[in-house]
Amino acid sequence: MTPVYSTELVTDAQQFAELAPAWGRLYQRSGAATPFQSHAWLHSWWLSYGRTGRLRLLVVRDGRELVAAAPLMLVRSPVPSLVPLGGAISDYGDVLLDDEHGEPAVAALTEGLASAARTALIDFREVRPGGAVERVYDRWRGPRRRVHDSLCLELPAVPMADLVARLPSSKAQRVRAKLRKLTALGVERHVVQPDEVDGALRRLLELHQLQWQGRKVTTEHLQTRFCEHLVRSVGPMVRSGDAVVTEFRLDEDVVAVDLTLLSRRLAGVISTGRIRGCGSGRRMSR
């Protein structure tokens, strides 16, 4: 029998917060999900960047359990549009789809999005190739268009020695020389515990500011709201195993901080360098 799903458009921020447990279970069952679709990341982003009356969170349920979700918000300029939560500080936008429920859940989410959008554009930007929203796009019966977004370099999950071996010989030699210098200096790696995360992330942002001092920097990364979002979201992600924070120390001084966001198919690194987005776009309208 074809399952019967219920759909709901959530517009209340408190209700969004209360979805955390069910959202977390759906996230774990969504193979294509990136860390930027986790509840901790998206809800924290909403608290820092959301605007009252703009939340448009479409959820699909099988009984009480979530089987699909589209985390969106309404923007009115240049045209009325539904866009993913996460904004420019998130590398990827996407929906969540329970892998066990297959095409019926995709169909229910697609129909729900069409109803929620009405005459608005649905503009999914920075979608990672193979993202779940591509399945919605394939089912969309109204006008639709693919657009190009940021280019992204993704590295395979292999040991450093194997990765360096893929470089041209001259570059590989330089990288190996730098790695030997780091080893000789005695830089130590320290995985940050959950109760240490807040301080480590503040040090990451301080080092980021020092690294880019006197050069063009993404100003948003220097804002208080960005710091609050990062600290608020990453703590729960570390506790759930969806993130790892690492400090690199030299003679007890922290010289670098690395934040790794984890999902089933992707590990995204944020360090003292600039954060860049990547992916492709999907635009749909009725």
C-alpha beads as a LAMMPS data file, in Angstrom:
LAMMPS data file: protein, C-alpha beads

286 atoms
285 bonds

1 atom types
1 bond types

-500.0 500.0 xlo xhi
-500.0 500.0 ylo yhi
-500.0 500.0 zlo zhi

Masses

1 110.0

Atoms # bond

1 1 1 0.000 0.000 0.000
2 1 1 1.148 3.549 -0.738
3 1 1 1.837 5.318 2.562
4 1 1 -0.265 8.351 3.421
5 1 1 1.840 11.262 4.623
6 1 1 0.832 14.516 6.282
7 1 1 2.511 17.826 5.464
8 1 1 2.799 20.936 7.593
9 1 1 4.219 24.391 6.970
10 1 1 5.958 25.519 10.164
11 1 1 6.250 29.295 10.543
12 1 1 6.840 29.522 14.312
13 1 1 10.427 29.658 15.608
14 1 1 9.552 27.905 18.881
15 1 1 8.023 25.017 16.981
16 1 1 11.203 24.872 14.890
17 1 1 13.223 24.531 18.103
18 1 1 10.970 21.729 19.361
19 1 1 11.553 19.731 16.165
20 1 1 15.194 19.099 17.160
21 1 1 14.901 15.402 18.209
22 1 1 12.777 14.342 15.205
23 1 1 14.905 16.473 12.865
24 1 1 18.043 14.807 14.188
25 1 1 16.661 11.333 13.467
26 1 1 15.674 12.376 9.931
27 1 1 19.124 13.897 9.392
28 1 1 20.753 10.580 10.322
29 1 1 18.540 8.743 7.820
30 1 1 19.272 11.190 4.976
31 1 1 22.343 9.967 3.135
32 1 1 22.733 13.048 0.934
33 1 1 22.572 15.508 3.846
34 1 1 25.496 17.804 4.588
35 1 1 26.258 19.296 8.021
36 1 1 24.512 22.482 6.880
37 1 1 21.145 20.670 7.029
38 1 1 21.547 19.651 10.687
39 1 1 19.057 21.138 13.130
40 1 1 21.798 22.625 15.323
41 1 1 23.260 24.572 12.397
42 1 1 19.965 25.737 10.862
43 1 1 18.154 26.687 14.058
44 1 1 21.191 28.594 15.324
45 1 1 21.429 30.380 11.967
46 1 1 17.762 31.373 12.273
47 1 1 18.344 32.824 15.741
48 1 1 21.186 34.987 14.387
49 1 1 19.883 35.878 10.925
50 1 1 16.168 35.057 10.693
51 1 1 13.480 37.717 10.384
52 1 1 10.128 37.554 12.105
53 1 1 7.359 36.270 9.857
54 1 1 9.702 34.822 7.212
55 1 1 10.159 31.211 8.397
56 1 1 8.754 28.641 5.966
57 1 1 9.681 25.152 7.168
58 1 1 7.895 22.393 5.260
59 1 1 7.846 19.025 7.024
60 1 1 6.408 15.689 5.887
61 1 1 5.414 13.081 8.481
62 1 1 4.584 9.404 8.545
63 1 1 2.519 9.396 11.712
64 1 1 4.655 11.383 14.166
65 1 1 7.988 10.706 12.491
66 1 1 9.554 13.113 9.986
67 1 1 10.316 11.585 6.579
68 1 1 11.172 14.797 4.691
69 1 1 11.834 18.459 5.396
70 1 1 12.587 21.607 3.420
71 1 1 14.132 24.361 5.592
72 1 1 13.163 27.590 3.829
73 1 1 12.448 31.250 4.433
74 1 1 10.526 33.870 2.480
75 1 1 12.293 36.785 0.809
76 1 1 10.421 39.460 -1.119
77 1 1 13.175 41.042 -3.226
78 1 1 13.881 41.087 -6.112
79 1 1 10.864 38.764 -6.476
80 1 1 8.918 36.761 -3.847
81 1 1 10.991 33.623 -3.281
82 1 1 11.487 30.732 -0.896
83 1 1 15.200 30.249 -0.254
84 1 1 17.100 27.778 1.967
85 1 1 17.936 28.651 5.548
86 1 1 21.651 29.032 6.130
87 1 1 22.340 31.956 3.834
88 1 1 25.749 32.856 2.493
89 1 1 27.629 31.449 5.496
90 1 1 26.496 27.882 4.684
91 1 1 28.312 25.994 1.947
92 1 1 25.327 23.928 0.792
93 1 1 21.549 24.237 0.632
94 1 1 19.308 21.177 0.370
95 1 1 16.250 19.339 1.658
96 1 1 16.194 16.240 3.865
97 1 1 14.727 12.961 2.602
98 1 1 14.475 9.727 4.571
99 1 1 16.314 7.118 2.469
100 1 1 13.970 4.362 3.705
101 1 1 10.817 6.045 2.398
102 1 1 11.960 6.579 -1.192
103 1 1 9.890 8.149 -3.924
104 1 1 6.572 8.445 -1.995
105 1 1 8.280 10.836 0.435
106 1 1 9.806 12.756 -2.498
107 1 1 6.352 13.069 -4.073
108 1 1 4.792 14.313 -0.825
109 1 1 7.546 16.891 -0.333
110 1 1 7.255 18.061 -3.947
111 1 1 3.493 18.519 -3.661
112 1 1 3.898 20.313 -0.350
113 1 1 6.456 22.694 -1.804
114 1 1 4.196 23.490 -4.749
115 1 1 1.374 24.314 -2.353
116 1 1 3.585 26.361 -0.014
117 1 1 5.174 28.368 -2.818
118 1 1 1.933 29.351 -4.575
119 1 1 3.152 32.049 -6.977
120 1 1 6.606 32.445 -5.399
121 1 1 9.878 31.204 -6.836
122 1 1 11.699 28.408 -5.016
123 1 1 15.390 29.199 -5.342
124 1 1 17.778 26.487 -4.141
125 1 1 21.339 27.747 -4.442
126 1 1 24.661 26.084 -3.669
127 1 1 23.317 22.534 -4.002
128 1 1 25.972 19.858 -3.827
129 1 1 25.878 17.543 -6.880
130 1 1 23.721 14.573 -5.917
131 1 1 21.781 16.620 -3.370
132 1 1 18.321 15.424 -2.318
133 1 1 16.579 18.444 -3.858
134 1 1 17.576 17.159 -7.298
135 1 1 14.935 14.452 -6.818
136 1 1 12.341 17.164 -6.140
137 1 1 13.531 19.051 -9.210
138 1 1 13.076 15.939 -11.373
139 1 1 9.443 15.637 -10.218
140 1 1 8.594 19.335 -10.519
141 1 1 5.692 19.919 -12.934
142 1 1 5.950 23.698 -13.212
143 1 1 8.613 25.864 -14.876
144 1 1 12.126 25.005 -13.698
145 1 1 15.672 25.990 -14.507
146 1 1 19.192 24.930 -13.547
147 1 1 21.766 27.654 -12.930
148 1 1 25.487 27.576 -12.222
149 1 1 26.779 28.476 -8.776
150 1 1 30.170 28.351 -7.076
151 1 1 32.904 25.967 -8.127
152 1 1 34.228 23.736 -5.378
153 1 1 37.300 21.579 -4.914
154 1 1 36.502 18.383 -3.047
155 1 1 39.350 16.176 -1.878
156 1 1 39.084 12.389 -1.532
157 1 1 39.181 10.866 1.945
158 1 1 42.676 9.365 1.744
159 1 1 45.789 9.608 3.953
160 1 1 47.852 12.787 3.544
161 1 1 50.741 10.860 1.956
162 1 1 48.419 9.509 -0.754
163 1 1 46.952 12.970 -1.348
164 1 1 50.372 14.583 -1.686
165 1 1 51.435 11.831 -4.094
166 1 1 48.760 13.027 -6.532
167 1 1 50.417 16.445 -6.849
168 1 1 53.011 17.292 -9.519
169 1 1 56.439 16.254 -8.232
170 1 1 57.735 19.807 -7.605
171 1 1 54.651 20.799 -5.574
172 1 1 54.659 17.498 -3.730
173 1 1 58.251 18.098 -2.645
174 1 1 57.387 21.537 -1.252
175 1 1 54.404 20.167 0.661
176 1 1 56.466 17.332 2.137
177 1 1 59.145 19.826 3.196
178 1 1 56.549 21.956 4.993
179 1 1 55.116 18.893 6.726
180 1 1 58.590 17.921 7.937
181 1 1 59.106 21.444 9.319
182 1 1 55.823 21.273 11.221
183 1 1 56.838 17.940 12.701
184 1 1 60.245 19.299 13.670
185 1 1 58.693 22.330 15.355
186 1 1 56.752 20.053 17.647
187 1 1 53.245 21.324 16.860
188 1 1 50.818 19.194 18.870
189 1 1 47.262 18.297 17.909
190 1 1 44.570 18.556 20.599
191 1 1 40.985 17.420 20.005
192 1 1 38.769 19.833 21.916
193 1 1 36.298 18.382 24.416
194 1 1 32.650 19.538 24.392
195 1 1 33.095 21.824 27.401
196 1 1 36.063 23.518 25.674
197 1 1 34.331 24.211 22.344
198 1 1 33.159 27.774 23.047
199 1 1 36.635 29.053 23.897
200 1 1 38.257 27.204 20.989
201 1 1 35.835 28.694 18.464
202 1 1 36.421 32.196 19.783
203 1 1 40.161 31.597 19.359
204 1 1 39.502 30.376 15.806
205 1 1 37.784 33.666 14.956
206 1 1 40.518 35.714 16.656
207 1 1 43.183 33.908 14.634
208 1 1 41.103 34.351 11.486
209 1 1 40.988 38.105 12.065
210 1 1 44.744 38.253 12.664
211 1 1 45.461 36.151 9.581
212 1 1 43.503 38.533 7.340
213 1 1 44.536 41.773 9.024
214 1 1 45.309 44.423 6.427
215 1 1 43.765 42.363 3.614
216 1 1 40.298 42.036 2.155
217 1 1 38.262 39.815 4.473
218 1 1 34.682 38.575 4.518
219 1 1 33.312 41.144 6.958
220 1 1 30.494 38.879 8.145
221 1 1 33.065 36.606 9.771
222 1 1 34.007 39.499 12.063
223 1 1 30.449 40.190 13.234
224 1 1 29.161 39.302 16.704
225 1 1 26.146 37.490 15.256
226 1 1 28.432 35.153 13.271
227 1 1 30.447 34.340 16.395
228 1 1 27.260 33.688 18.362
229 1 1 25.924 31.407 15.620
230 1 1 29.140 29.396 15.383
231 1 1 29.471 28.942 19.138
232 1 1 25.771 28.118 19.596
233 1 1 25.592 25.566 16.765
234 1 1 28.899 23.725 17.011
235 1 1 28.656 22.758 20.690
236 1 1 25.623 20.468 20.118
237 1 1 27.197 19.179 16.877
238 1 1 30.356 18.141 18.736
239 1 1 28.286 16.368 21.391
240 1 1 26.304 14.465 18.729
241 1 1 29.403 13.518 16.724
242 1 1 28.567 15.834 13.808
243 1 1 31.599 18.077 14.344
244 1 1 35.161 17.954 15.669
245 1 1 37.170 20.959 16.869
246 1 1 40.962 20.626 16.892
247 1 1 43.576 23.006 18.283
248 1 1 47.188 22.984 17.162
249 1 1 49.550 24.033 19.911
250 1 1 53.193 25.070 19.992
251 1 1 54.731 25.402 23.440
252 1 1 51.225 25.631 24.957
253 1 1 50.260 28.475 22.599
254 1 1 47.332 27.848 20.219
255 1 1 48.649 28.611 16.716
256 1 1 45.718 27.257 14.680
257 1 1 42.179 25.978 15.173
258 1 1 40.334 23.607 12.865
259 1 1 36.582 22.976 12.793
260 1 1 35.481 19.875 10.875
261 1 1 31.756 19.450 10.177
262 1 1 30.779 15.829 9.549
263 1 1 28.043 14.008 7.662
264 1 1 27.794 10.544 6.128
265 1 1 29.347 11.547 2.793
266 1 1 31.165 14.791 3.501
267 1 1 33.642 16.308 5.923
268 1 1 33.839 20.099 5.594
269 1 1 36.759 21.981 7.140
270 1 1 36.625 25.510 8.531
271 1 1 39.951 26.768 9.824
272 1 1 41.639 30.151 10.157
273 1 1 41.299 30.555 6.385
274 1 1 38.380 31.876 4.408
275 1 1 35.143 29.845 4.119
276 1 1 33.958 29.345 0.558
277 1 1 30.661 27.981 -0.710
278 1 1 30.221 25.622 -3.607
279 1 1 27.630 23.667 -5.591
280 1 1 24.968 24.254 -8.200
281 1 1 21.566 25.869 -8.233
282 1 1 18.002 24.677 -8.712
283 1 1 15.179 27.150 -9.347
284 1 1 11.547 26.103 -9.479
285 1 1 8.335 28.036 -9.864
286 1 1 4.711 27.314 -10.547

Bonds

1 1 1 2
2 1 2 3
3 1 3 4
4 1 4 5
5 1 5 6
6 1 6 7
7 1 7 8
8 1 8 9
9 1 9 10
10 1 10 11
11 1 11 12
12 1 12 13
13 1 13 14
14 1 14 15
15 1 15 16
16 1 16 17
17 1 17 18
18 1 18 19
19 1 19 20
20 1 20 21
21 1 21 22
22 1 22 23
23 1 23 24
24 1 24 25
25 1 25 26
26 1 26 27
27 1 27 28
28 1 28 29
29 1 29 30
30 1 30 31
31 1 31 32
32 1 32 33
33 1 33 34
34 1 34 35
35 1 35 36
36 1 36 37
37 1 37 38
38 1 38 39
39 1 39 40
40 1 40 41
41 1 41 42
42 1 42 43
43 1 43 44
44 1 44 45
45 1 45 46
46 1 46 47
47 1 47 48
48 1 48 49
49 1 49 50
50 1 50 51
51 1 51 52
52 1 52 53
53 1 53 54
54 1 54 55
55 1 55 56
56 1 56 57
57 1 57 58
58 1 58 59
59 1 59 60
60 1 60 61
61 1 61 62
62 1 62 63
63 1 63 64
64 1 64 65
65 1 65 66
66 1 66 67
67 1 67 68
68 1 68 69
69 1 69 70
70 1 70 71
71 1 71 72
72 1 72 73
73 1 73 74
74 1 74 75
75 1 75 76
76 1 76 77
77 1 77 78
78 1 78 79
79 1 79 80
80 1 80 81
81 1 81 82
82 1 82 83
83 1 83 84
84 1 84 85
85 1 85 86
86 1 86 87
87 1 87 88
88 1 88 89
89 1 89 90
90 1 90 91
91 1 91 92
92 1 92 93
93 1 93 94
94 1 94 95
95 1 95 96
96 1 96 97
97 1 97 98
98 1 98 99
99 1 99 100
100 1 100 101
101 1 101 102
102 1 102 103
103 1 103 104
104 1 104 105
105 1 105 106
106 1 106 107
107 1 107 108
108 1 108 109
109 1 109 110
110 1 110 111
111 1 111 112
112 1 112 113
113 1 113 114
114 1 114 115
115 1 115 116
116 1 116 117
117 1 117 118
118 1 118 119
119 1 119 120
120 1 120 121
121 1 121 122
122 1 122 123
123 1 123 124
124 1 124 125
125 1 125 126
126 1 126 127
127 1 127 128
128 1 128 129
129 1 129 130
130 1 130 131
131 1 131 132
132 1 132 133
133 1 133 134
134 1 134 135
135 1 135 136
136 1 136 137
137 1 137 138
138 1 138 139
139 1 139 140
140 1 140 141
141 1 141 142
142 1 142 143
143 1 143 144
144 1 144 145
145 1 145 146
146 1 146 147
147 1 147 148
148 1 148 149
149 1 149 150
150 1 150 151
151 1 151 152
152 1 152 153
153 1 153 154
154 1 154 155
155 1 155 156
156 1 156 157
157 1 157 158
158 1 158 159
159 1 159 160
160 1 160 161
161 1 161 162
162 1 162 163
163 1 163 164
164 1 164 165
165 1 165 166
166 1 166 167
167 1 167 168
168 1 168 169
169 1 169 170
170 1 170 171
171 1 171 172
172 1 172 173
173 1 173 174
174 1 174 175
175 1 175 176
176 1 176 177
177 1 177 178
178 1 178 179
179 1 179 180
180 1 180 181
181 1 181 182
182 1 182 183
183 1 183 184
184 1 184 185
185 1 185 186
186 1 186 187
187 1 187 188
188 1 188 189
189 1 189 190
190 1 190 191
191 1 191 192
192 1 192 193
193 1 193 194
194 1 194 195
195 1 195 196
196 1 196 197
197 1 197 198
198 1 198 199
199 1 199 200
200 1 200 201
201 1 201 202
202 1 202 203
203 1 203 204
204 1 204 205
205 1 205 206
206 1 206 207
207 1 207 208
208 1 208 209
209 1 209 210
210 1 210 211
211 1 211 212
212 1 212 213
213 1 213 214
214 1 214 215
215 1 215 216
216 1 216 217
217 1 217 218
218 1 218 219
219 1 219 220
220 1 220 221
221 1 221 222
222 1 222 223
223 1 223 224
224 1 224 225
225 1 225 226
226 1 226 227
227 1 227 228
228 1 228 229
229 1 229 230
230 1 230 231
231 1 231 232
232 1 232 233
233 1 233 234
234 1 234 235
235 1 235 236
236 1 236 237
237 1 237 238
238 1 238 239
239 1 239 240
240 1 240 241
241 1 241 242
242 1 242 243
243 1 243 244
244 1 244 245
245 1 245 246
246 1 246 247
247 1 247 248
248 1 248 249
249 1 249 250
250 1 250 251
251 1 251 252
252 1 252 253
253 1 253 254
254 1 254 255
255 1 255 256
256 1 256 257
257 1 257 258
258 1 258 259
259 1 259 260
260 1 260 261
261 1 261 262
262 1 262 263
263 1 263 264
264 1 264 265
265 1 265 266
266 1 266 267
267 1 267 268
268 1 268 269
269 1 269 270
270 1 270 271
271 1 271 272
272 1 272 273
273 1 273 274
274 1 274 275
275 1 275 276
276 1 276 277
277 1 277 278
278 1 278 279
279 1 279 280
280 1 280 281
281 1 281 282
282 1 282 283
283 1 283 284
284 1 284 285
285 1 285 286
